[in-house]
Amino acid sequence: MLGIGSTEYRLKTKLDELDCSIRKFAAIFEKCGVEISRSLITMCLAEDNNKTFDYAMGQKLLEIADELKLARDFLGGQLPKGLPINWNETEKVIDLRILSLFQKISEENQ
């Protein structure tokens, strides 16, 4: 069972909130330059496994998950759960992620 508050629990929760599968998430990570296998992500997020991410990888995965949430909310800011995203469109998701990060930086500098 994933420990509440653990990196793995937090990541699984974020993926569930985004309605993004581990397979799609792994493909997005790969495009972001993060080298991690889908099988490792699957093992670490399994309810009945004690395998965990190392600290640095866990933080990177959480950071990208937060950026994907920001991307989802970027265009659909007025919608309760942001704009629905087709996570299969990996290149478009990465572009949207970059645009939303630029928007966030712009808002922080105003």
N, C-alpha and C positions, 0 to 999 in steps of 0.2 A: 504494500500500500504506500502511496506517495505521502510523505509527511507534509502536513499543512504548513505553509511557509517556506518549504524547500524550493530550491530553484526549479526542480522538475515539476512540482505541483503548480507553481506560479506560471511556468511556461505552458503546461497543459491547459490551465485555466484560460490563458490568453489565446491559445489556439482555438479552444472551444468558443470563446467570445467572438473571435474573428470568423468562425465557421471555416477554418482552414485545416486541411488534412496534413498529417505528418509528411506524406509524399510531396505535396505541393510546397509545404514549408521548406523541406530539404532542397527542393529545386530552386527556391528563392534564395536560400542561404548560399547555394553554390554560385548563383549569379552575383551575389554580394561579395564573393571572394572568400567565403568561410568554408573551409574544408572539413566536412563532417559527413559521415555516412548516414543514410536514412535508417539503416538498421540500428546504428548506435542511438539515434534519437528515439526510435521505436522502443528499444530496450530500456532506455532511461525513463521513458514516460509510461511504461507498462505498470499497471496497478500492482502486479505481483512480482516485481523485480526490485532488487536492492542496488542495481547499478546506478551510478550518479555521474553527472558531468563534472569535469574538473572546474575549479572556480572561474578561471578566465573564460573558458568556453561557455559555461552557464551564463555568465554576465553578458557575453557577446550575443548569445541567442535571445536573452531577455531584451537586450537593447534593440535588436532587429525586430522582435515581436512588437515592441512599443512603437517603433517607427512604422510598422505596417498598420497598426491601429491609427496612428496619426495620418497615414496615407488614406485609410478608409474614411476617416472623418474629414479629411481635407476638402473634398468636393461636396460632401453631404453633411456639412456642419449643422444644418437645420433639421436633419433627420435623426430620430432617436438613436439609431444604431449606425449612423453614418451611411455612406454610399455603399451598396452591395458591390463587391469586387469579384471578378472571375479570376480566382487564384491560378488557373491554368495559363493565363496570359502573363507568363513570367516577366517578359521584357517590359510590358506595359506596367506591371506592378512595380518593377524597379524604377521606371521613369516617374511614376506617381509618387513613389517613396522619396525620390530626389526632389521633386517639386514641392512636396509637403515639408521637407526639411528646409528648403530655401524659404518657404513661407514662414515657418516657425522662427528662423533666424531673423528674417525681416521684421516680424512682429516684436521680437525681443529687442531689436535695435531702434525701435521707434520711441 
